[in-house]
Amino acid sequence: MIKDSIYGLTFEQLTDWLQEHGHKKFRATQVWDYLYRKRVRSFADMTDVNKECLQLLDNHFAMVTMEEHTRQESSDGTNKFLFRLHDGNLIETVLMRHKYGLSVCVTTQVGCNIGCSFCASGLLAKSRDLTSGEIVEQIMKVQLHLDSKGLDEKVSHIVVMGIGEPFDNFTNLIDFLRIVIDHKGLAIGSRRITVSTSGLAKKIVEFADTDLQVNLAISLHAPNNELRTRIMKINKAIPIEKLMEAIDYYLDKTKRRITLEYILLRDVNDQPEHALELARLVGDRRQLANVNLIPYNPVDEHSQYQRSSKETITAFYDTLKKQGISCSVRLEHGTDIDAACGQLRSKQLRKQDGADIAAV
């Protein structure tokens, strides 16, 4: 029997579950402290929780539902983890070192159905959503890796920008956010967490209504429908006009800044006229929007796209700034390893397929 991950329960859900099974509320506080503060690796390590409660938890939940398959370490300190799930699927998680702290990029789905034409994550269609526990466990696996080094380092920031569309796994995403934010546990500040979406308009509205103080990033990547549809098939279903309506709702409801992500593809969307069109699209939203320019990491399977030159990136940035648009160029991490999201997973799957073919 495959057990659910204990990390998939919010504190309230854990409390309710234990009370339904005849245990006092304080047991949930004890267990939660062991999970996220003491970070034990088995229920047996929860030494002052009574044996009946521990046996109950062990019968119904698992603390380990994935194992490290591969880990790459970059010269800049970036670590890319490839985890194997209980069903054999592989997912990526990335630890990045910044001046402001340690950030982890998590995956929310096995594969992706959004199908952006430049992205390694979508090379394989989505086979399933990750559970909230599997998303939380990525953070715990990275934190335990840091703990093992004995340097008293802690994950301080989270970006939900790994494989998959987070808003296509909305309920599990929200539970994940509530778990990692909880002040009794990992206590990662909500304003230190960013969720990125390709533009599911209805879910952007729903996200605004959660009142979570989590940052939102929109994968825009083009300033008009014709170009965005060409590189992001989701734009056929949700054109820019609908996306901007949802963004306006979010801005009005939350009064929080958003990030508009814009990956620069050589001679595709990186010309001065594109920058000017993007500035017009941002328009009156400029007070609450920042454009994040992303240098492209080439992917073998998407050879039609190349990285824009440094001069082109600088010119695009300067054009936006002259139009009064707040913008930045994303700092790159892990350029000497499989930098593009989904690239390590894709390589490993190709190796497996090759081995399977060779064995026939």
Residue pairs with C-beta under 8 A, 6 or more apart in sequence:
2 86
3 60
3 61
3 62
3 65
4 60
4 61
4 62
4 131
4 133
5 61
5 62
5 63
5 65
5 131
5 133
5 134
5 136
5 137
6 14
6 31
6 35
6 57
6 61
6 62
6 63
6 133
7 35
7 63
7 132
7 133
7 136
7 137
7 140
7 179
8 131
8 132
8 133
8 134
8 136
8 172
8 175
8 179
9 17
9 133
9 179
10 175
10 178
10 179
10 182
11 28
11 32
11 179
11 182
11 184
11 185
13 175
14 28
14 31
14 32
15 25
15 28
18 24
18 25
18 27
18 28
18 31
18 53
19 25
19 28
21 56
23 53
23 56
27 49
27 50
27 53
29 184
30 46
30 48
30 49
31 46
31 49
31 53
31 57
32 182
32 184
32 185
33 184
34 40
34 45
34 46
34 49
35 185
36 182
36 184
36 185
36 186
37 185
38 45
39 140
39 143
39 144
39 147
40 46
41 63
41 64
41 144
42 63
43 54
43 57
43 58
43 63
44 54
46 54
64 137
65 85
65 86
65 133
65 134
65 137
66 83
66 84
66 85
66 86
66 91
66 134
66 137
66 138
66 141
67 83
67 84
68 81
68 82
68 83
68 84
68 141
69 82
69 83
69 84
69 90
69 348
70 81
70 82
70 344
70 348
71 79
71 80
71 81
71 82
72 79
72 80
72 334
72 337
72 338
72 344
73 79
73 80
73 337
74 80
74 333
74 334
74 335
74 336
74 337
75 336
76 97
76 333
76 334
76 335
76 336
77 96
77 97
78 94
78 95
78 96
78 97
78 333
78 334
78 337
79 94
79 95
79 142
79 145
80 92
80 93
80 94
80 95
80 334
80 337
80 338
80 344
81 92
81 93
81 94
81 95
81 138
81 141
81 142
81 145
82 90
82 91
82 92
82 344
82 345
82 348
83 90
83 91
83 92
83 93
83 138
83 141
84 90
85 91
85 110
85 134
89 110
89 127
89 128
90 110
90 345
90 348
90 349
91 107
91 110
91 130
91 134
91 138
91 162
91 163
91 345
92 107
92 162
92 163
92 341
92 342
92 344
92 345
93 104
93 105
93 106
93 107
93 138
93 141
93 142
93 162
94 104
94 105
94 162
94 333
94 334
94 341
95 102
95 103
95 104
95 142
95 145
95 146
95 155
96 102
96 103
96 104
96 105
96 333
96 334
97 103
97 333
98 157
98 331
100 156
100 157
101 156
101 157
101 192
102 146
102 153
102 154
102 155
102 156
102 157
103 155
103 156
103 157
103 158
103 159
104 138
104 139
104 142
104 155
104 157
104 158
104 159
105 158
105 159
105 160
105 161
105 162
105 341
106 135
106 138
106 139
106 158
106 159
106 160
106 162
106 176
107 130
107 135
107 138
107 162
107 163
107 164
108 129
108 130
108 135
108 160
108 162
108 163
108 164
108 165
108 166
108 168
108 169
108 172
108 173
109 126
109 128
109 129
109 130
109 163
109 164
109 165
109 168
109 169
110 126
110 127
110 128
110 129
110 130
110 163
110 164
111 121
111 122
111 124
111 125
111 126
111 127
111 163
111 164
112 119
112 121
112 122
112 124
112 125
112 126
112 163
112 164
112 165
112 342
113 122
113 125
113 126
113 165
113 168
114 122
114 165
114 168
114 198
114 232
114 233
114 234
115 122
115 232
115 233
115 234
116 122
116 198
116 219
116 221
116 231
116 232
116 233
116 234
117 230
117 231
117 232
117 233
117 302
117 304
117 305
118 231
118 263
118 265
118 296
118 299
118 302
118 305
119 299
119 302
119 340
119 341
119 342
120 299
120 301
120 302
120 340
120 341
120 342
120 343
120 345
120 346
121 162
121 163
121 164
121 341
121 342
122 342
123 299
123 301
123 342
123 346
124 346
124 349
126 164
126 168
129 164
129 168
129 169
129 172
130 164
130 169
130 172
131 172
132 171
132 172
132 173
132 175
132 176
132 179
135 172
135 173
135 176
136 176
136 179
136 180
139 155
139 158
139 180
139 186
142 155
143 154
143 155
143 186
146 153
146 154
146 155
155 186
155 188
156 188
156 192
157 188
157 192
157 193
158 180
158 188
158 192
158 193
158 194
159 193
159 194
159 196
160 166
160 173
160 193
160 194
160 195
160 196
161 194
161 196
161 217
161 341
162 341
163 341
163 342
163 345
165 197
165 198
165 200
166 173
166 195
166 196
166 197
167 173
167 195
167 197
167 200
167 203
167 204
167 207
168 200
168 203
170 203
170 206
170 207
173 195
174 210
174 212
177 190
177 193
177 195
177 212
177 214
178 212
179 185
179 186
180 186
180 188
180 193
181 187
181 188
181 189
181 190
181 193
181 212
181 214
190 212
190 213
190 214
191 213
191 214
191 215
193 214
193 215
194 214
194 215
194 216
194 217
194 259
195 207
195 214
195 215
195 216
195 217
196 216
196 217
196 218
196 219
196 261
197 203
197 204
197 216
197 217
197 218
197 219
198 219
198 232
198 234
199 218
199 219
199 220
199 232
199 234
199 235
199 238
199 243
199 246
200 234
200 238
201 238
201 242
201 243
201 245
201 246
202 246
204 216
204 218
204 243
204 246
204 247
204 249
204 250
205 246
205 249
205 250
207 216
207 250
208 249
208 250
208 253
208 254
209 253
211 254
213 256
215 256
215 257
215 258
215 259
216 250
216 256
216 258
216 259
217 258
217 259
217 260
217 261
217 292
218 243
218 247
218 258
218 259
218 260
218 261
219 232
219 261
219 263
220 228
220 243
220 260
220 261
220 262
220 278
221 228
221 231
221 232
221 261
221 262
221 263
221 269
222 228
222 230
222 231
222 232
222 235
222 269
222 274
223 269
223 274
223 277
223 278
223 280
223 281
224 240
224 277
224 281
225 235
225 239
225 240
225 241
227 268
227 269
227 274
228 235
228 239
228 240
229 235
229 236
229 239
231 265
231 268
231 269
240 281
244 281
247 258
247 285
248 285
250 256
250 258
251 258
251 285
251 288
251 289
255 288
256 288
257 288
257 289
257 290
258 288
258 289
258 290
259 289
259 290
259 291
259 292
260 282
260 289
260 290
260 291
260 292
261 292
261 294
262 269
262 278
262 291
262 292
262 293
262 294
263 269
263 294
263 296
264 270
264 293
264 294
264 295
264 296
264 307
264 308
264 312
264 313
264 316
265 296
265 305
265 306
265 308
266 296
266 305
266 306
266 307
266 308
266 309
266 312
268 305
270 308
270 312
270 313
270 316
272 315
272 316
272 319
274 316
275 315
275 316
275 319
275 320
275 323
276 319
276 323
278 291
278 320
278 325
279 319
279 320
279 323
279 324
279 325
282 289
282 291
282 325
286 324
286 325
286 326
289 325
289 326
290 326
290 327
290 328
291 320
291 325
291 326
291 327
291 328
292 327
292 328
292 329
292 330
293 313
293 316
293 317
293 327
293 328
293 329
293 330
294 329
294 330
295 307
295 308
295 313
295 329
295 330
295 332
296 305
296 306
296 307
296 308
297 307
297 332
297 335
297 339
297 340
297 343
298 305
298 306
298 307
298 340
299 305
299 340
299 343
299 346
301 346
308 316
313 329
317 327
317 329
320 327
321 327
332 339
333 339
337 344
338 344
338 347
